[in-house]
């Protein structure tokens, strides 16, 4: 009987440890987080225009998911590309974009992730360069 209660106690302790580890996450000073509850955004942590509250945070396991975004200035470097200018001269154009995610909730609802955002910015940049030149 004593052996059974020790084993049962160990299982309960292991389950409690797993649930605790699933409910803890860390937001670094240069990061911002968006907490989703069942897929819907509920709160932002350490947002650009909000209070600086980086550190160890808690979420509800199984119900909430955390997506981390970079808070710093980000760079998107485009490959050098030949563009035909309006005077029919070929130009080799190299361009880059610097941007910052200021509203994590809007960024997530519109683009979902950084990769999708960068591909959309590349399309806009390519179109704009062709219009200008």
C-alpha positions as CSV (number, residue, x, y, z in Angstrom):
1,X,0.0,0.0,0.0
2,X,2.8,2.4,0.9
3,X,4.6,1.7,-2.5
4,X,1.3,2.4,-4.3
5,X,0.8,5.8,-2.6
6,X,4.5,6.7,-3.3
7,X,4.0,5.9,-7.0
8,X,0.7,7.8,-7.1
9,X,2.3,10.8,-5.4
10,X,5.2,10.8,-7.9
11,X,2.7,10.7,-10.9
12,X,0.8,13.6,-9.4
13,X,4.0,15.6,-8.9
14,X,5.1,14.8,-12.5
15,X,1.8,16.0,-13.9
16,X,1.9,19.2,-11.9
17,X,5.5,19.9,-13.1
18,X,4.4,19.4,-16.7
19,X,1.4,21.7,-16.4
20,X,3.6,24.3,-14.7
21,X,6.2,24.2,-17.5
22,X,3.4,24.5,-20.1
23,X,2.1,27.6,-18.4
24,X,5.4,29.6,-18.2
25,X,7.0,31.5,-21.0
26,X,9.7,34.2,-21.2
27,X,9.6,37.5,-23.1
28,X,13.0,39.0,-23.6
29,X,13.6,42.8,-23.6
30,X,13.9,43.0,-27.4
31,X,10.8,40.9,-27.9
32,X,7.0,41.4,-27.8
33,X,4.4,38.7,-27.4
34,X,0.9,38.2,-28.5
35,X,-1.2,35.8,-26.3
36,X,-3.9,33.9,-28.2
37,X,-6.8,32.2,-26.4
38,X,-8.4,29.6,-28.7
39,X,-6.9,31.5,-31.7
40,X,-8.2,34.9,-30.7
41,X,-5.7,37.7,-29.6
42,X,-6.4,38.6,-25.9
43,X,-3.3,40.5,-24.8
44,X,0.0,41.9,-25.8
45,X,3.1,41.6,-23.6
46,X,6.0,44.1,-23.7
47,X,4.5,45.9,-26.7
48,X,6.4,48.7,-28.5
49,X,4.1,51.5,-27.3
50,X,3.1,49.8,-24.0
51,X,4.8,49.4,-20.7
52,X,8.1,47.5,-20.5
53,X,7.1,44.3,-18.9
54,X,9.6,41.7,-20.2
55,X,10.4,38.7,-18.2
56,X,8.8,35.5,-16.9
57,X,5.1,35.3,-17.7
58,X,2.3,32.9,-17.2
59,X,-0.4,31.6,-19.5
60,X,-3.3,29.2,-19.2
61,X,-2.1,25.8,-20.5
62,X,-4.1,24.1,-23.3
63,X,-6.2,27.3,-23.8
64,X,-3.6,30.0,-24.6
65,X,-0.7,30.1,-27.1
66,X,2.0,32.7,-27.2
67,X,3.6,34.1,-30.4
68,X,6.8,36.0,-30.1
69,X,7.7,38.9,-32.4
70,X,10.9,41.0,-32.5
71,X,10.6,44.5,-31.1
72,X,13.8,45.9,-32.7
73,X,14.2,47.5,-36.1
74,X,14.1,44.8,-38.7
75,X,15.7,44.8,-42.2
76,X,14.5,43.2,-45.4
77,X,17.3,43.2,-48.1
78,X,16.1,42.6,-51.6
79,X,18.3,40.9,-54.2
80,X,19.8,43.2,-56.8
81,X,17.5,43.3,-59.8
82,X,17.6,44.7,-63.3
83,X,14.8,47.2,-64.0
84,X,14.0,48.8,-67.3
85,X,13.8,52.6,-66.7
86,X,11.3,54.9,-68.4
87,X,14.0,56.0,-70.8
88,X,14.6,52.3,-71.8
89,X,17.9,52.1,-70.0
90,X,18.6,49.1,-67.9
91,X,19.4,49.8,-64.3
92,X,20.7,47.4,-61.6
93,X,18.8,48.3,-58.5
94,X,19.6,47.1,-55.0
95,X,17.1,48.1,-52.3
96,X,16.4,47.4,-48.6
97,X,13.6,48.1,-46.2
98,X,13.8,48.9,-42.5
99,X,10.7,48.4,-40.5
100,X,9.4,47.8,-37.0
101,X,6.3,45.9,-35.8
102,X,4.5,48.5,-33.7
103,X,1.1,46.8,-33.3
104,X,1.5,43.1,-32.8
105,X,-2.2,42.4,-32.8
106,X,-2.8,44.1,-36.1
107,X,0.3,42.6,-37.7
108,X,-0.9,39.1,-36.6
109,X,-4.5,39.6,-37.8
110,X,-3.4,40.9,-41.1
111,X,-0.3,38.8,-42.0
112,X,0.0,36.1,-39.3
113,X,3.8,35.9,-39.4
114,X,7.0,37.7,-40.3
115,X,7.6,35.6,-43.4
116,X,4.3,36.4,-44.9
117,X,4.8,40.1,-44.1
118,X,8.2,40.2,-45.7
119,X,6.9,38.5,-48.9
120,X,4.1,41.1,-49.1
121,X,6.6,44.0,-48.5
122,X,8.9,42.6,-51.3
123,X,5.9,42.6,-53.8
124,X,5.1,46.2,-52.8
125,X,8.7,47.3,-53.0
126,X,9.2,45.7,-56.4
127,X,6.1,47.3,-57.8
128,X,7.0,50.7,-56.3
129,X,10.5,50.6,-57.7
130,X,9.2,49.8,-61.2
131,X,6.7,52.7,-61.0
132,X,9.3,55.2,-59.8
133,X,12.0,54.3,-62.3
